[in-house]
Amino acid sequence: MKIEILGTGCAKCKKTFEVVEKAVKEAGIEAEITKVEDINSVMDYGVMVTPAVVVDGDVKIAGKIPSIDDVKEWIL
């Protein structure tokens, strides 16, 4: 599973990364979590507001920090 956090490195983007990491750890699954900070790469997903979370190429949320439960729903 590949999870991408889209954002320019703002506080909300960093918090989103932490939430995703924690959810993956709690779920006990293997996932590659990466940050995508290049604005052109972010826009390639059609995302105009960050932070955003992409799971296996599918944008799950944009413009707000997800909850741990939200992330678990997407990955389980």
MITIVEX-663137 format. One line per field, with one value per residue: residue number from 1; residue in three letters; x, y, z of N, C-alpha, C, O in turn. Coordinates in pm, 1 decimal, padded with zeros to 6 digits. Each point is the difference from the previous one (the first is absolute). Layout:
<recs>
resi = c(NUM / ...) .
resn = c(ALA / ...) .
nu = c(X / ...) .
nv = c(Y / ...) .
nw = c(Z / ...) .
cau = c(X / ...) .
cav = c(Y / ...) .
caw = c(Z / ...) .
cu = c(X / ...) .
cv = c(Y / ...) .
cw = c(Z / ...) .
ou = c(X / ...) .
ov = c(Y / ...) .
ow = c(Z / ...) .
</recs>
This chain:
<recs>
resi = c(1 / 2 / 3 / 4 / 5 / 6 / 7 / 8 / 9 / 10 / 11 / 12 / 13 / 14 / 15 / 16 / 17 / 18 / 19 / 20 / 21 / 22 / 23 / 24 / 25 / 26 / 27 / 28 / 29 / 30 / 31 / 32 / 33 / 34 / 35 / 36 / 37 / 38 / 39 / 40 / 41 / 42 / 43 / 44 / 45 / 46 / 47 / 48 / 49 / 50 / 51 / 52 / 53 / 54 / 55 / 56 / 57 / 58 / 59 / 60 / 61 / 62 / 63 / 64 / 65 / 66 / 67 / 68 / 69 / 70 / 71 / 72 / 73 / 74 / 75 / 76) .
resn = c(MET / LYS / ILE / GLU / ILE / LEU / GLY / THR / GLY / CYS / ALA / LYS / CYS / LYS / LYS / THR / PHE / GLU / VAL / VAL / GLU / LYS / ALA / VAL / LYS / GLU / ALA / GLY / ILE / GLU / ALA / GLU / ILE / THR / LYS / VAL / GLU / ASP / ILE / ASN / SER / VAL / MET / ASP / TYR / GLY / VAL / MET / VAL / THR / PRO / ALA / VAL / VAL / VAL / ASP / GLY / ASP / VAL / LYS / ILE / ALA / GLY / LYS / ILE / PRO / SER / ILE / ASP / ASP / VAL / LYS / GLU / TRP / ILE / LEU) .
nu = c(00084.0 / -00140.8 / 00154.5 / -00176.2 / 00203.0 / -00218.8 / 00199.3 / -00094.0 / -00146.1 / -00194.9 / -00054.9 / -00112.9 / 00135.4 / 00087.9 / -00135.3 / -00018.0 / 00172.9 / -00004.2 / -00128.7 / 00085.1 / 00147.8 / -00084.4 / -00077.9 / 00152.5 / 00082.3 / -00121.8 / 00029.5 / 00178.4 / -00025.9 / -00017.4 / 00149.9 / -00059.0 / 00140.7 / -00156.2 / 00207.7 / -00202.6 / 00220.7 / 00050.2 / 00063.6 / 00206.4 / 00169.7 / 00067.7 / 00129.2 / 00205.0 / 00044.2 / 00108.6 / 00208.7 / -00202.1 / -00093.6 / 00126.1 / 00069.8 / 00176.8 / -00204.3 / 00215.9 / -00203.5 / 00217.1 / 00107.8 / -00035.7 / -00071.5 / 00148.6 / 00200.4 / -00173.1 / 00211.9 / 00040.2 / -00009.1 / 00131.7 / -00203.0 / 00039.7 / -00159.0 / 00027.0 / 00153.3 / -00059.6 / -00123.5 / 00121.7 / 00053.7 / -00186.1) .
nv = c(-00116.9 / 00092.8 / 00055.1 / 00097.1 / 00072.9 / 00039.5 / 00055.6 / 00196.8 / -00135.1 / 00022.0 / 00188.7 / 00142.4 / 00135.5 / 00179.9 / 00179.4 / 00129.3 / 00139.9 / 00192.6 / 00164.8 / 00119.0 / 00163.7 / 00192.6 / 00145.2 / 00122.1 / 00182.6 / 00190.2 / 00116.5 / 00124.0 / 00215.2 / -00143.0 / 00142.0 / 00017.9 / 00051.0 / 00081.8 / 00089.7 / 00094.4 / 00019.7 / -00184.2 / 00215.9 / 00001.7 / -00034.8 / 00179.0 / 00155.8 / -00085.4 / 00069.1 / 00174.8 / -00050.6 / 00043.0 / -00189.0 / 00153.4 / -00206.6 / -00116.4 / -00095.0 / -00066.7 / -00067.8 / -00056.4 / 00183.4 / -00100.9 / 00151.9 / 00002.8 / 00098.6 / 00141.7 / 00064.1 / -00220.5 / 00088.4 / -00141.8 / -00093.4 / -00004.6 / 00100.6 / 00225.0 / 00089.9 / 00018.0 / 00184.5 / 00184.4 / 00006.7 / 00073.6) .
nw = c(00000.0 / -00149.4 / 00155.2 / -00102.3 / 00066.6 / -00033.2 / -00087.5 / 00054.9 / 00101.2 / -00109.0 / 00108.9 / -00131.1 / -00116.9 / 00100.8 / 00022.1 / -00183.4 / -00034.7 / 00117.3 / -00084.0 / -00169.9 / 00043.3 / 00078.0 / -00150.4 / -00108.7 / 00102.2 / 00004.7 / -00191.0 / 00060.4 / -00065.7 / -00173.4 / 00087.1 / -00215.9 / 00168.3 / -00139.9 / 00007.5 / 00009.2 / -00040.5 / -00117.8 / 00006.5 / -00087.9 / 00142.4 / 00118.0 / -00096.6 / 00031.2 / 00209.4 / -00088.7 / 00066.1 / 00090.2 / 00079.3 / 00106.9 / 00042.8 / -00077.6 / -00019.5 / -00020.7 / -00065.2 / 00026.7 / 00076.1 / 00197.8 / -00150.2 / 00169.0 / -00022.4 / 00028.2 / 00030.2 / -00009.7 / 00207.1 / -00113.7 / -00017.3 / 00219.8 / 00123.7 / 00014.5 / 00137.3 / 00215.3 / 00036.4 / 00035.7 / 00218.7 / 00100.7) .
cau = c(-00084.0 / 00075.0 / -00075.0 / 00071.3 / -00050.6 / 00025.0 / 00003.5 / 00125.2 / 00080.3 / -00060.1 / -00028.5 / -00109.5 / 00054.0 / 00081.6 / -00092.6 / -00063.5 / 00099.1 / 00004.8 / -00125.0 / 00005.8 / 00098.1 / -00057.7 / -00108.7 / 00062.3 / 00061.7 / -00107.5 / -00067.0 / 00093.4 / 00019.0 / 00118.1 / -00032.8 / 00104.5 / -00055.7 / 00090.9 / -00046.2 / 00011.2 / 00000.7 / 00008.6 / -00134.0 / -00047.0 / -00041.3 / -00126.2 / -00104.4 / -00024.8 / -00110.8 / -00118.9 / -00018.3 / 00023.8 / 00021.5 / 00073.8 / 00060.0 / -00082.1 / 00050.3 / -00023.9 / 00025.5 / 00010.0 / -00037.9 / -00135.6 / -00006.8 / -00099.7 / -00041.4 / 00079.8 / -00037.1 / -00008.6 / 00074.2 / -00090.8 / 00011.6 / 00062.0 / -00104.9 / -00016.8 / 00113.1 / -00017.2 / -00105.0 / 00056.6 / 00108.4 / -00037.5) .
cav = c(00116.9 / 00124.6 / 00114.8 / 00125.3 / 00118.9 / 00112.4 / 00128.2 / 00073.6 / -00007.8 / 00082.9 / -00069.9 / -00095.1 / -00110.7 / -00080.6 / -00068.8 / -00104.8 / -00107.2 / -00067.1 / -00074.6 / -00115.6 / -00093.2 / -00062.7 / -00088.8 / -00116.9 / -00077.8 / -00061.5 / -00100.8 / -00110.3 / -00035.9 / 00052.3 / 00105.8 / 00097.1 / 00133.7 / 00100.4 / 00138.3 / 00059.4 / 00143.7 / 00072.9 / 00050.5 / -00056.3 / -00138.2 / 00009.7 / 00040.3 / -00113.8 / -00076.0 / 00083.7 / 00054.1 / 00144.4 / 00037.5 / -00099.9 / -00129.1 / -00102.1 / -00135.7 / -00085.0 / -00140.7 / -00075.7 / 00083.0 / 00052.0 / 00108.4 / -00033.6 / 00121.2 / 00118.4 / 00122.8 / -00012.2 / -00109.0 / -00112.2 / -00064.6 / -00132.2 / -00091.9 / 00019.0 / -00064.3 / -00144.4 / -00041.8 / -00001.5 / -00097.3 / -00135.8) .
caw = c(00000.0 / -00008.3 / 00050.4 / -00023.5 / 00065.8 / -00089.0 / 00068.3 / -00014.9 / 00120.9 / 00105.0 / 00125.6 / -00022.0 / -00079.7 / 00091.2 / 00089.7 / -00080.1 / -00011.5 / 00130.2 / 00015.6 / -00090.3 / 00057.2 / 00118.6 / -00043.1 / -00063.3 / 00107.8 / 00079.1 / -00082.3 / -00015.1 / -00140.3 / -00068.3 / -00095.1 / -00032.4 / 00020.2 / -00053.2 / -00009.1 / -00133.4 / 00026.5 / -00126.5 / -00030.6 / -00127.4 / 00027.9 / 00074.7 / -00094.8 / -00089.8 / 00058.8 / -00002.7 / 00134.5 / 00005.6 / 00140.0 / 00074.8 / -00034.4 / -00064.5 / 00017.1 / -00116.6 / 00028.9 / -00125.4 / -00114.1 / 00016.0 / 00097.7 / 00101.9 / 00070.4 / -00033.6 / 00068.3 / 00145.2 / 00062.0 / 00026.9 / 00130.6 / -00006.8 / -00044.3 / -00144.7 / -00067.9 / 00013.3 / -00095.0 / -00135.1 / -00017.4 / 00040.6) .
cu = c(00088.8 / -00090.5 / 00085.3 / -00070.2 / 00037.9 / -00004.3 / 00138.3 / 00087.0 / -00052.2 / -00029.7 / -00111.1 / 00048.1 / 00082.8 / -00088.6 / -00068.8 / 00093.2 / 00004.7 / -00124.3 / 00002.6 / 00097.9 / -00058.3 / -00108.8 / 00055.6 / 00060.6 / -00106.4 / -00069.3 / 00090.0 / 00019.7 / 00129.6 / -00045.5 / 00121.5 / -00064.9 / 00101.7 / -00065.8 / 00019.5 / -00012.9 / 00009.2 / -00140.3 / -00054.8 / -00047.2 / -00132.1 / -00113.8 / -00031.7 / -00115.0 / -00130.6 / -00030.5 / 00036.4 / 00024.4 / 00070.0 / -00028.5 / -00099.3 / 00066.2 / -00042.4 / 00037.7 / -00005.9 / -00056.2 / -00137.5 / -00001.6 / -00113.7 / -00053.7 / 00090.4 / -00051.9 / -00018.5 / 00077.9 / -00098.1 / 00015.0 / 00069.0 / -00102.1 / -00026.4 / 00107.3 / -00014.8 / -00106.5 / 00057.3 / 00098.9 / -00035.6 / -00104.5) .
cv = c(00123.7 / 00114.1 / 00123.6 / 00112.8 / 00117.1 / 00129.2 / 00060.7 / -00001.3 / 00086.8 / -00084.7 / -00104.0 / -00121.8 / -00093.1 / -00079.4 / -00114.7 / -00118.9 / -00080.1 / -00087.3 / -00126.1 / -00103.9 / -00076.4 / -00100.1 / -00127.8 / -00089.9 / -00072.9 / -00112.4 / -00121.5 / -00045.6 / 00059.8 / 00105.7 / 00089.1 / 00137.1 / 00102.4 / 00137.1 / 00046.3 / 00150.7 / 00083.5 / 00039.8 / -00056.0 / -00144.0 / -00002.4 / 00030.7 / -00110.0 / -00086.8 / 00079.2 / 00062.5 / 00148.2 / 00050.1 / -00114.2 / 00019.1 / -00091.9 / -00135.4 / -00082.4 / -00142.9 / -00076.5 / 00078.6 / 00063.6 / 00107.2 / -00028.1 / 00123.2 / 00114.1 / 00118.1 / -00010.0 / -00121.1 / -00113.7 / -00050.4 / -00134.9 / -00101.8 / 00011.5 / -00077.6 / -00152.4 / -00052.9 / -00014.2 / -00112.3 / -00142.2 / -00059.9) .
cw = c(00000.0 / 00044.0 / -00020.1 / 00074.8 / -00089.7 / 00078.6 / -00005.1 / 00124.6 / 00112.9 / 00124.3 / -00017.9 / -00079.1 / 00088.4 / 00094.8 / -00073.1 / -00014.4 / 00130.2 / 00020.7 / -00085.8 / 00053.3 / 00118.7 / -00038.8 / -00062.3 / 00106.8 / 00082.3 / -00076.3 / -00023.1 / -00143.4 / -00053.5 / -00099.3 / -00019.9 / 00009.7 / -00047.9 / 00002.1 / -00144.1 / 00020.2 / -00126.7 / -00045.6 / -00131.3 / 00017.6 / 00075.3 / -00096.6 / -00100.9 / 00050.9 / -00003.6 / 00135.3 / 00000.3 / 00142.5 / 00072.2 / 00147.5 / -00069.7 / 00022.3 / -00120.5 / 00038.5 / -00131.2 / -00118.8 / 00008.3 / 00109.4 / 00097.4 / 00071.6 / -00043.8 / 00080.5 / 00149.6 / 00048.6 / 00028.4 / 00143.0 / -00018.9 / -00050.0 / -00150.4 / -00075.2 / 00006.9 / -00095.2 / -00140.6 / -00021.6 / 00037.3 / -00093.2) .
ou = c(00101.2 / -00108.4 / 00116.4 / -00122.6 / 00118.1 / -00095.7 / 00098.9 / 00105.1 / 00071.3 / 00014.0 / 00009.2 / -00044.8 / -00008.6 / 00027.8 / -00019.2 / -00043.9 / 00003.9 / 00010.9 / -00039.3 / -00030.5 / 00016.6 / -00006.3 / -00050.2 / -00014.5 / 00014.5 / -00041.6 / -00047.9 / 00020.0 / 00059.2 / -00089.2 / 00075.7 / -00092.2 / 00114.0 / -00122.4 / 00103.5 / -00108.7 / -00020.1 / -00085.9 / -00120.3 / -00099.1 / -00084.9 / -00106.5 / -00109.9 / -00066.9 / -00104.2 / -00110.6 / 00109.0 / 00053.8 / -00031.1 / -00045.2 / -00121.5 / 00121.4 / -00116.9 / 00111.4 / -00104.2 / -00072.9 / -00039.0 / 00033.1 / -00115.6 / -00116.6 / 00117.4 / -00120.7 / -00026.6 / 00035.1 / -00102.0 / 00101.7 / 00008.6 / 00033.9 / -00023.2 / -00029.4 / 00022.3 / 00015.4 / -00034.7 / 00014.9 / 00074.1 / -00042.6) .
ov = c(00005.7 / 00019.8 / 00004.2 / 00010.8 / 00028.2 / 00025.9 / -00067.9 / 00064.1 / 00024.6 / -00122.3 / -00109.7 / -00112.2 / -00122.2 / -00116.6 / -00107.3 / -00114.5 / -00123.0 / -00112.8 / -00107.1 / -00119.3 / -00121.6 / -00109.3 / -00109.1 / -00122.2 / -00118.3 / -00099.7 / -00107.0 / -00118.5 / 00090.0 / -00024.9 / 00026.8 / 00031.2 / 00002.5 / 00012.8 / -00026.2 / 00050.9 / 00121.3 / -00085.6 / -00023.4 / -00041.1 / -00085.4 / -00061.4 / -00003.7 / -00067.3 / -00051.2 / 00048.9 / 00038.8 / 00109.0 / -00117.2 / 00107.4 / 00017.9 / -00009.6 / -00002.0 / -00025.0 / -00004.3 / -00054.5 / 00073.8 / -00028.6 / -00012.6 / 00002.9 / -00020.8 / 00016.5 / 00100.7 / -00089.1 / 00021.5 / 00024.0 / -00051.3 / -00088.5 / -00100.4 / -00073.2 / -00069.3 / -00108.7 / -00092.9 / -00048.8 / -00092.7 / -00113.7) .
ow = c(00069.9 / -00054.9 / 00039.8 / -00001.3 / -00020.2 / 00072.9 / -00027.7 / 00002.0 / 00097.3 / -00002.1 / 00055.3 / 00023.7 / -00012.4 / 00028.0 / 00057.1 / 00010.6 / -00002.9 / 00048.0 / 00046.2 / 00001.0 / 00010.5 / 00056.3 / 00026.7 / -00005.3 / 00030.7 / 00059.0 / -00037.7 / -00026.9 / 00059.6 / -00081.1 / 00093.3 / -00075.3 / 00046.5 / -00002.6 / -00061.4 / 00027.0 / 00004.6 / -00021.3 / -00011.1 / -00060.3 / -00025.4 / 00007.1 / -00055.3 / -00078.4 / 00040.8 / 00023.0 / -00042.0 / 00019.7 / -00021.2 / 00039.4 / 00008.6 / 00017.9 / -00038.5 / 00046.2 / -00065.4 / -00082.9 / -00090.4 / 00115.1 / -00040.5 / 00039.4 / -00030.8 / 00017.6 / 00065.6 / -00077.3 / 00065.4 / 00065.0 / -00111.6 / -00078.5 / -00067.3 / -00094.5 / -00099.3 / -00055.7 / -00072.8 / -00112.0 / -00032.8 / 00020.0) .
</recs>
